[in-house]
């Protein structure tokens, strides 16, 4: 982020794209290691022989890893990440002079790339891994003056034609619901607040769209038609944020696999994997924190999205279902039954 926010840094945007590419690759590979996903390439001619490069097993690149994590092409997180994968391939060794123009044209996409990374990181490995204490909103003066706004608009038009058409062509193949999703492009409009000084107020804060009045929403939407509006879902200190209770978790698993999956199967699975102690254990907080957390005030356990995803992945096949639950799978009844 220091590289991205330092306007004096040569080829800052290119460096940001390449470093985020590596960060996403390492994050997804860490998930695969944790979830026992084999992300090595096997020789198609010899089923039991690994493909190797300089003696090392060849592992999935970011694009293949991305497709494993987000199978649906319509997922906005996948669409955003895919854009930067394609962009990185174009940036290396080319278009050095277009770095700043690219940064202006793709600023919202770059912010979404980072916010998506933060969300995936904390959802998969816990809020203690958050980047919030390492990153700050950069200070800038770009469009606080009309002269600055016009200068930026003129500069954006210096983007080489082939790069402009690259972005246009890429987005032409996406559904409008994807391109308008903040996980694909994160947009923000900063406004100077004219209000009496409040000693208890913070200097900068985000207003959630859902908290606005109808009149304020209409005003914000009008701003969006005249420029760029950035909306952001802000995480606040909420107990159990992003965690699931057993019934809800079991329902999500059942919805994603072809077999009946209920709370009994869910309980059998956590016992089989040993992700939390049994009821009555003298140390109830001794859990696998990647998958389960103990809530002291309520004396209950809450489960992560990562645990649900692991169950879905494992229980999608008869062999995996049996291994995870110790029970034979039973196909869900059809509507006619």
FENBELUR-V380240 format. One record per residue. N is the residue number from 1. RES is the residue in one small letter. SS is DSSP state (a for helix, b for strand, c for the rest). PHI is phi in whole degrees, 0 to 359 (none if undefined). OMEGA is omega as a letter, one per 40 degrees, with the letter a starting at -180 (none if undefined). Layout:
N & RES & SS & PHI & OMEGA
N & RES & SS & PHI & OMEGA
This chain:
1 & x & c & none & i
2 & x & a & 300 & i
3 & x & a & 296 & a
4 & x & a & 293 & a
5 & x & a & 276 & a
6 & x & c & 270 & a
7 & x & c & 292 & i
8 & x & c & 274 & a
9 & x & c & 282 & i
10 & x & c & 292 & i
11 & x & c & 53 & a
12 & x & a & 296 & a
13 & x & a & 294 & i
14 & x & a & 300 & i
15 & x & a & 298 & i
16 & x & a & 298 & a
17 & x & a & 298 & a
18 & x & a & 293 & a
19 & x & a & 291 & i
20 & x & a & 291 & i
21 & x & a & 302 & i
22 & x & a & 293 & a
23 & x & a & 298 & i
24 & x & a & 296 & i
25 & x & a & 299 & a
26 & x & a & 294 & i
27 & x & a & 295 & a
28 & x & a & 292 & i
29 & x & a & 296 & i
30 & x & a & 298 & i
31 & x & a & 296 & a
32 & x & a & 297 & i
33 & x & a & 297 & a
34 & x & a & 297 & a
35 & x & c & 265 & i
36 & x & c & 59 & i
37 & x & c & 269 & i
38 & x & c & 280 & a
39 & x & c & 251 & i
40 & x & b & 262 & i
41 & x & c & 272 & i
42 & x & b & 252 & a
43 & x & c & 293 & a
44 & x & c & 296 & a
45 & x & c & 273 & a
46 & x & c & 231 & a
47 & x & c & 303 & a
48 & x & c & 257 & a
49 & x & c & 243 & i
50 & x & b & 281 & i
51 & x & c & 284 & a
52 & x & b & 230 & i
53 & x & b & 233 & a
54 & x & c & 53 & i
55 & x & c & 86 & a
56 & x & b & 263 & i
57 & x & b & 297 & i
58 & x & c & 285 & a
59 & x & b & 250 & a
60 & x & c & 301 & i
61 & x & c & 283 & a
62 & x & a & 298 & a
63 & x & a & 297 & i
64 & x & a & 293 & i
65 & x & a & 295 & i
66 & x & a & 300 & a
67 & x & a & 292 & i
68 & x & a & 291 & a
69 & x & a & 286 & a
70 & x & c & 234 & a
71 & x & c & 297 & a
72 & x & c & 281 & i
73 & x & c & 295 & a
74 & x & c & 278 & i
75 & x & c & 291 & a
76 & x & a & 296 & i
77 & x & a & 294 & i
78 & x & a & 296 & a
79 & x & a & 298 & i
80 & x & a & 295 & a
81 & x & a & 295 & i
82 & x & a & 298 & i
83 & x & a & 301 & a
84 & x & a & 285 & i
85 & x & a & 296 & i
86 & x & a & 294 & a
87 & x & a & 294 & i
88 & x & a & 300 & i
89 & x & a & 298 & i
90 & x & a & 274 & a
91 & x & a & 287 & a
92 & x & c & 299 & i
93 & x & c & 69 & i
94 & x & c & 221 & i
95 & x & c & 60 & i
96 & x & a & 300 & a
97 & x & a & 285 & a
98 & x & a & 264 & a
99 & x & a & 302 & a
100 & x & a & 291 & i
101 & x & a & 296 & i
102 & x & a & 298 & a
103 & x & a & 300 & i
104 & x & a & 290 & a
105 & x & a & 288 & a
106 & x & c & 245 & a
107 & x & a & 301 & a
108 & x & a & 295 & i
109 & x & a & 292 & i
110 & x & a & 294 & i
111 & x & a & 296 & i
112 & x & a & 297 & i
113 & x & a & 302 & a
114 & x & a & 286 & i
115 & x & a & 296 & i
116 & x & a & 297 & i
117 & x & a & 296 & i
118 & x & a & 300 & i
119 & x & a & 297 & a
120 & x & a & 295 & a
121 & x & a & 298 & a
122 & x & a & 285 & i
123 & x & a & 292 & a
124 & x & a & 273 & a
125 & x & a & 235 & i
126 & x & c & 99 & a
127 & x & a & 291 & i
128 & x & a & 292 & i
129 & x & a & 267 & a
130 & x & c & 302 & i
131 & x & c & 271 & a
132 & x & c & 302 & a
133 & x & c & 276 & a
134 & x & c & 259 & a
135 & x & c & 243 & i
136 & x & c & 229 & i
137 & x & c & 292 & a
138 & x & c & 293 & i
139 & x & c & 271 & a
140 & x & c & 210 & a
141 & x & c & 236 & a
142 & x & c & 316 & a
143 & x & c & 239 & i
144 & x & c & 283 & i
145 & x & c & 237 & i
146 & x & a & 296 & i
147 & x & a & 297 & i
148 & x & a & 296 & i
149 & x & a & 296 & a
150 & x & a & 296 & i
151 & x & a & 296 & i
152 & x & a & 292 & i
153 & x & a & 297 & i
154 & x & a & 296 & a
155 & x & a & 292 & i
156 & x & a & 299 & a
157 & x & c & 285 & i
158 & x & c & 275 & i
159 & x & c & 299 & a
160 & x & c & 306 & a
161 & x & a & 302 & a
162 & x & a & 292 & i
163 & x & a & 285 & i
164 & x & a & 298 & a
165 & x & a & 291 & i
166 & x & a & 300 & a
167 & x & a & 293 & a
168 & x & a & 299 & a
169 & x & a & 295 & a
170 & x & a & 296 & a
171 & x & a & 286 & i
172 & x & a & 296 & a
173 & x & c & 270 & a
174 & x & c & 254 & i
175 & x & c & 291 & a
176 & x & a & 299 & i
177 & x & a & 296 & i
178 & x & a & 285 & a
179 & x & a & 292 & i
180 & x & c & 267 & i
181 & x & c & 279 & a
182 & x & c & 294 & i
183 & x & c & 282 & i
184 & x & c & 267 & i
185 & x & c & 222 & a
186 & x & c & 263 & a
187 & x & c & 240 & a
188 & x & c & 217 & i
189 & x & c & 240 & i
190 & x & c & 264 & i
191 & x & c & 231 & i
192 & x & c & 286 & a
193 & x & c & 271 & i
194 & x & c & 258 & a
195 & x & c & 207 & i
196 & x & c & 302 & i
197 & x & c & 295 & i
198 & x & c & 241 & a
199 & x & c & 298 & a
200 & x & c & 265 & a
201 & x & c & 276 & i
202 & x & c & 271 & a
203 & x & c & 292 & a
204 & x & c & 221 & i
205 & x & c & 213 & i
206 & x & c & 253 & i
207 & x & c & 253 & a
208 & x & c & 283 & a
209 & x & a & 305 & a
210 & x & a & 292 & a
211 & x & a & 270 & a
212 & x & c & 277 & i
213 & x & c & 283 & i
214 & x & a & 300 & i
215 & x & a & 295 & i
216 & x & a & 293 & i
217 & x & a & 295 & i
218 & x & a & 298 & i
219 & x & a & 294 & i
220 & x & a & 296 & i
221 & x & a & 292 & i
222 & x & a & 294 & i
223 & x & a & 299 & a
224 & x & a & 296 & i
225 & x & a & 289 & a
226 & x & a & 264 & a
227 & x & c & 194 & i
228 & x & c & 245 & i
229 & x & c & 246 & i
230 & x & c & 248 & i
231 & x & c & 246 & a
232 & x & c & 218 & i
233 & x & c & 281 & a
234 & x & c & 262 & i
235 & x & c & 280 & i
236 & x & c & 246 & a
237 & x & c & 287 & i
238 & x & c & 239 & i
239 & x & c & 296 & i
240 & x & c & 76 & a
241 & x & c & 303 & i
242 & x & c & 78 & a
243 & x & c & 257 & a
244 & x & b & 235 & i
245 & x & c & 276 & a
246 & x & a & 306 & a
247 & x & a & 298 & a
248 & x & a & 295 & i
249 & x & a & 298 & i
250 & x & a & 297 & i
251 & x & a & 296 & i
252 & x & a & 293 & i
253 & x & a & 294 & a
254 & x & a & 301 & a
255 & x & a & 294 & a
256 & x & a & 257 & a
257 & x & c & 236 & a
258 & x & c & 278 & a
259 & x & b & 247 & i
260 & x & c & 295 & i
261 & x & c & 218 & a
262 & x & c & 237 & a
263 & x & a & 296 & i
264 & x & a & 297 & i
265 & x & a & 295 & i
266 & x & a & 299 & i
267 & x & a & 296 & i
268 & x & a & 298 & a
269 & x & a & 291 & a
270 & x & a & 292 & i
271 & x & a & 292 & a
272 & x & a & 299 & a
273 & x & a & 273 & i
274 & x & c & 64 & a
275 & x & c & 278 & i
276 & x & c & 207 & i
277 & x & c & 289 & i
278 & x & c & 288 & i
279 & x & c & 302 & i
280 & x & c & 90 & i
281 & x & c & 297 & a
282 & x & c & 290 & i
283 & x & c & 232 & a
284 & x & c & 293 & a
285 & x & c & 277 & a
286 & x & c & 278 & a
287 & x & c & 246 & i
288 & x & c & 277 & a
289 & x & c & 295 & i
290 & x & c & 293 & a
291 & x & c & 241 & a
292 & x & b & 208 & i
293 & x & b & 230 & i
294 & x & b & 262 & i
295 & x & b & 259 & a
296 & x & c & 299 & a
297 & x & c & 300 & a
298 & x & c & 261 & a
299 & x & c & 59 & a
300 & x & b & 234 & i
301 & x & b & 248 & i
302 & x & b & 236 & a
303 & x & b & 245 & a
304 & x & c & 270 & i
305 & x & a & 298 & i
306 & x & a & 297 & i
307 & x & a & 292 & i
308 & x & a & 297 & i
309 & x & a & 296 & i
310 & x & a & 295 & i
311 & x & a & 297 & i
312 & x & a & 298 & a
313 & x & a & 295 & a
314 & x & a & 285 & a
315 & x & c & 271 & i
316 & x & c & 281 & i
317 & x & c & 239 & i
318 & x & a & 301 & a
319 & x & a & 294 & a
320 & x & a & 292 & i
321 & x & a & 300 & a
322 & x & a & 296 & a
323 & x & a & 293 & a
324 & x & a & 280 & a
325 & x & a & 247 & a
326 & x & c & 76 & a
327 & x & c & 237 & i
328 & x & c & 289 & i
329 & x & c & 288 & i
330 & x & c & 232 & a
331 & x & b & 301 & i
332 & x & c & 294 & i
333 & x & c & 295 & i
334 & x & c & 279 & a
335 & x & c & 297 & a
336 & x & c & 280 & a
337 & x & c & 271 & none
